[in-house]
Amino acid sequence: MGVLKFQLTSPDPASRLTDLRKAYVTGLDRTPSRLSVEFRQGVMHCQRDASESGRFFVPWSVAGRGKPILGTATLGERRNAYNLAVELARGRLNDVRNQMADWRQMGLRTRRTSTL
């Protein structure tokens, strides 16, 4: 059985519990898998049948944007918990970078903005 663990950093994680229970994982084939979600001492434990890496998706409130489904980049099982907010941000950046790469491969010319 596979387990992904996430540290919840929200000041009020109880307000997100209903949404967090709607989480799911997709594997390489992008097929969603059900999770059994438990909360213990500020850590979200997500258990599933398969023990493989995948992307974790969850409804997440975004100020002024509602509650879109956000996903992480591909995560593997590990002993320490991931920081959920950080992994969702990384996943979104990964999506944007992949979209840009797809556009460039199709011949779209893009401008690069200055980097920090």
N, C-alpha and C positions, 0 to 999 in steps of 0.2 A: 504494500500500500504506500502511495506517495503522500508526502506532507510538505506543504509550503507554509512558512510562518512569517507573519508580518507584525512589526511593532506599530501600534497605533499612536500617532503623535498629536492627534486632535485634542484640544483642551477638554472637549466633551464627547468622548467616543460613543457614549450611550445614545446620542442624538443620531448617529450614523448606523446603528446596529441593524435596523430594518433593511437599509440599502446594502450593507456589507454581506448580509445573508443571501443576497441575490447574485453573489459573485460566481464566476465560472472560469474554467481554464480551457485553452485550446492547445492542441499539439501541433506538430509540423503540418498536418493536413488541414488545419484550421477548423476542425470539428470540435464543438464545445463539449465539455465533460462536466458532469455534475460534481459538486463538492459537498462535503459535510463540514460545516463551519462551527468552530467552538471558540469561545473567548476565555482566556485565562490570564489574569494579571496583566492586562494591557496588551496581550499578544493574541493575534488572530491565527488559529491553527486551521488550515484547510486541507482536508484529507480527500483523496480520490483513489480509484482502483489502480490506475497506472502509476508507475514510478519513472517518469521521464520528464524532461524539461518542457516548458511551455510558457505561453503568455497568460497572464492573470487579468481578468476584466471585471470591473465593478462600476455601478452608478456612482458618480462623484459630483457633489454640488460645486459649481463654478460660478462665482459672483457675476451677475449680469448675463449668464449663459444657460442657466437652468441646471439640469442634472444629466449630462451626457454620460455614455458608457466610456470609461477610459481604460486603457490597457497598459501593462508593463511591456518592456522588452522581454525577450526569452529569459526565463529564470530556471535555474536548476535547484534541486533540493540541497539544503545545507543545514548545518547544526544551528547557526545563529539566525535570528529573525531578520528579514529585510525591513527597511523603513518604507512603509506603504506609500506615503506621499512622495518620497524621493523616487521610488521605482515607477510610479505613475508619471512623474515628470520626465524621467528618462525614456519611458515608453513613448510618450508624445513626441519628444525630440527625435527619437528613432523613426517614428512614422513620417515626420516632416522631412528628414534627411533621405529616407527611402523614396518618398514622393518626388523630391528634387532629382534624385538619381534616375528615376523612371522617366521623368520629363526630358532630362538631358540625353538619355539613351535614345529617345524618340526624335531627337534633333531640336528640341526647344532650347533657345539660347536664354540663359538666365544671367542676371547680374548678381555679383557677389557684393554684399554689404561689408563694411569694415568690421573687423573682428576686434574684440576687446583685448 
